[in-house]
Amino acid sequence: MAGHSKWANIQHRKGRQDEKRGKIWTRIIREIMVAARQGGGDPNANPRLRLAIDKAKAANMPADNIKRNIDKATGNLEGVTYEEIRYEGYGIGGAAIIVDTMTDNRVRTVAEVRHAFSKHGGNMGTEGSVAFQFKHCGQLIFAPGTSEDKVMDVALEAGAEDVVTDDDGAIEVLTAPGDFEAVKNALEAAGLQPEVAEVTMRPENTIELGGDDAAKMQKLLDALEDLDDVQEVYHNAGL
C-alpha cells in the first residue's frame, strides 16, 4: 500500500539529533533507568531495556555509563527516580501532538510543556484528546532505493503486520509492539539495515501543512523537543 512521504521529516529529525548528542544521551539514560526499574536490570529478560541499550550503543554511549544507570535504577547505586507522563495537545491547523516525558518534577514539566504550546500557537489538550488518532506500533523505515520485495518477504515472514511504500520511495515495516524485536532481528540478519527502528506512536491520518503554517508547526515541535524532560514528540502534521 502507499503511504505519506516522510523521508524529509526523518532526515530533519536525525540532523537535529546529531546536533544535540549530549541531550540524546540524557534521554537514553532516563529510558534505561525507567526500563530497568520497571522490568529489572537483566536485558535478556527485559525487552524494553534491551531496546534502550541498543539505542545507547547506537549513540556511542560507553558500556560503563549503561551499567551504572542500570545499577542506579535497580537500587545498587543511589539515583534519581523518574516518572513517565504523557501530554496531548493541538498544533497549527489542528494537528495532533503527543509529548512523552520523563521527569523528577511533574510541576516543572507540565508548566514547560504548556508554555511551549501556548508560545508557539498550540493548545494543551486533556488526556485522551488526541491519542486515539495514533497507533502504538513498531516501525522500521528503510531508505528509498531499498528492495521492496526483499523487505516485504523477510518482514512478513518474521511476523510484521504491514509493509508500506511511501510517496518518496521510503519503505515502512509496521509491527505489533511485542513483535518489533523479532522482526528487526530478522531484517538485519537478511542484510537490511533500517534508518529508523523504534516502537512509536504512528499517526493514523496526516494533516497537510504548507508555507507559514508548516514553519510555525516546526517551531512548535522543535520547542517541545528542546525541553529537558521531553523524551519523544509524536504528531500527525505533513510538513
C-alpha positions in Angstrom: 0.0 0.0 0.0 1.1 3.6 -0.5 1.8 6.0 2.4 2.6 9.6 3.1 6.0 11.0 2.2 8.1 11.3 5.4 11.7 10.9 4.4 12.5 14.7 4.7 11.0 14.7 8.2 13.2 11.7 9.2 16.3 13.4 7.8 15.4 16.6 9.7 15.0 14.7 12.9 18.3 12.8 12.5 20.1 16.1 11.8 18.7 17.6 15.0 19.7 14.6 17.0 23.3 14.8 15.6 23.4 18.4 16.7 22.3 17.5 20.3 24.3 14.5 21.1 24.5 15.3 24.8 20.8 15.6 25.1 20.3 12.3 23.3 22.4 10.6 25.9 20.3 12.2 28.7 17.1 10.9 27.1 18.6 7.4 26.7 19.8 7.3 30.3 16.3 8.1 31.5 14.8 5.4 29.3 17.4 2.9 30.6 16.6 3.8 34.2 12.8 3.6 33.8 13.0 0.4 31.9 15.3 -1.2 34.4 13.3 -0.1 37.4 10.0 -1.4 35.9 11.3 -4.6 34.3 14.5 -5.5 36.2 18.2 -5.0 35.3 18.6 -8.1 33.1 18.3 -7.1 29.5 17.8 -10.8 28.5 14.5 -10.8 30.4 13.5 -7.1 29.7 12.8 -6.3 26.1 12.3 -2.5 26.8 15.7 -2.4 28.5 17.3 -4.3 25.5 15.9 -1.7 23.1 17.2 1.2 25.3 20.6 -0.4 25.4 20.6 -0.8 21.6 19.8 3.0 21.4 22.7 3.7 23.8 25.2 1.7 21.8 24.0 3.4 18.5 24.7 6.7 20.2 28.2 5.6 21.2 27.5 5.6 24.9 30.2 3.8 26.9 29.3 0.5 28.5 30.2 1.8 31.9 27.6 4.5 31.6 25.0 2.0 30.6 25.8 -0.3 33.6 26.0 2.5 36.1 22.5 3.7 35.2 21.0 0.2 35.3 22.5 -0.2 38.8 21.0 3.2 39.9 17.6 2.1 38.7 17.7 -1.3 40.4 18.9 0.1 43.7 22.5 -0.9 43.6 23.5 2.7 43.4 21.8 5.9 44.6 20.0 7.7 41.8 17.1 10.0 40.8 13.6 8.4 40.3 11.8 9.4 37.1 8.2 9.0 36.3 6.6 8.9 32.8 3.9 11.4 31.9 2.2 11.9 28.6 0.7 15.2 27.5 -1.6 15.7 24.5 -2.5 18.8 22.5 -3.0 20.5 19.2 -0.6 22.4 16.9 -1.1 24.6 13.9 -4.1 23.7 11.8 -5.5 21.4 14.5 -2.6 18.9 14.0 -2.4 16.4 16.9 0.6 16.2 19.1 1.7 13.7 21.8 4.5 14.6 24.1 6.1 11.8 26.2 8.2 13.0 29.2 10.3 11.5 32.0 10.6 13.8 34.9 11.6 14.1 38.6 9.3 17.2 38.9 5.9 17.0 37.3 5.0 20.6 38.2 8.0 21.9 36.4 7.4 19.7 33.4 3.8 20.5 32.8 4.5 24.2 33.1 7.3 24.0 30.5 5.2 21.9 28.1 2.2 24.2 28.4 4.4 27.3 27.9 5.8 25.8 24.7 2.4 25.0 23.3 1.0 28.5 24.1 4.0 30.4 22.9 4.1 28.8 19.5 0.4 28.8 18.6 -0.7 25.4 20.0 -3.0 24.3 22.8 -2.7 21.7 25.5 -5.4 19.1 25.5 -6.8 16.7 28.1 -5.7 13.1 28.5 -7.0 11.0 25.6 -7.9 14.1 23.4 -5.6 13.1 20.5 -4.1 9.7 21.4 -6.9 7.9 19.5 -5.5 9.3 16.3 -2.3 7.3 16.7 -1.4 3.6 16.7 1.1 2.2 19.1 3.3 0.0 17.0 6.8 -1.0 16.0 8.2 0.9 13.0 11.2 0.3 10.8 11.9 2.7 8.0 14.3 1.9 5.1 15.8 4.4 2.7 14.4 5.0 -0.8 16.1 2.5 -3.2 15.9 -0.4 -0.8 14.5 -3.6 -2.3 10.8 -3.5 -1.5 10.3 -7.2 -2.5 13.1 -8.3 -0.1 11.9 -6.2 2.8 8.3 -7.5 2.3 9.4 -11.1 2.1 11.6 -11.0 5.2 9.3 -8.8 7.3 6.0 -10.6 6.7 7.7 -14.0 7.2 9.0 -12.7 10.6 5.6 -11.6 11.7 5.2 -7.9 10.6 1.7 -6.6 10.3 2.2 -4.4 7.1 4.8 -3.1 4.7 4.1 0.5 3.4 5.9 2.2 0.5 5.8 6.0 1.0 5.4 8.5 -1.8 9.1 9.2 -1.8 10.2 5.6 -2.0 11.0 5.0 1.7 9.7 1.7 3.0 8.0 1.3 6.3 7.6 -2.0 8.2 4.9 -2.0 10.8 4.7 -4.5 13.7 2.8 -5.1 16.9 5.0 -3.7 19.7 5.6 -7.2 21.0 6.8 -8.4 17.6 9.1 -5.5 16.9 12.4 -7.0 18.2 11.9 -10.3 16.3 11.1 -8.5 13.0 14.0 -6.1 13.4 16.4 -9.0 14.1 15.2 -10.9 11.0 15.6 -7.9 8.7 19.1 -7.1 10.0 20.1 -10.8 9.6 19.0 -10.5 6.0 21.3 -7.5 5.5 18.5 -5.0 5.6 19.6 -2.1 7.9 16.8 0.4 8.8 17.4 4.1 9.1 14.8 4.3 11.9 13.8 1.4 14.2 11.6 2.2 17.1 8.4 1.4 19.0 6.4 4.6 18.3 3.0 6.3 18.1 2.2 6.4 14.4 -0.5 8.7 13.2 -3.4 7.1 11.5 -4.0 10.1 9.3 -2.0 13.2 8.3 -2.9 16.8 8.2 -1.0 18.5 5.4 0.6 21.9 6.2 2.5 24.2 3.9 4.2 27.6 3.9 3.9 29.7 7.0 1.8 27.0 8.8 4.4 24.4 8.2 7.2 26.7 9.5 5.1 27.6 12.6 4.4 23.9 13.3 8.1 23.0 13.0 9.0 25.8 15.5 6.4 24.3 18.0 7.8 20.8 17.5 11.4 22.0 18.0 10.4 24.0 21.1 8.8 20.9 22.6 11.7 18.6 21.7 14.2 21.0 23.2 12.6 20.7 26.7 14.9 18.8 29.0 12.2 16.5 30.3 10.8 15.6 26.9 11.7 12.1 25.5 9.6 11.9 22.4 7.2 14.1 20.4 4.7 12.5 18.0 2.5 14.4 15.6 0.3 13.9 12.5 1.4 17.0 10.6 2.6 16.6 7.0 5.4 19.1 6.7 
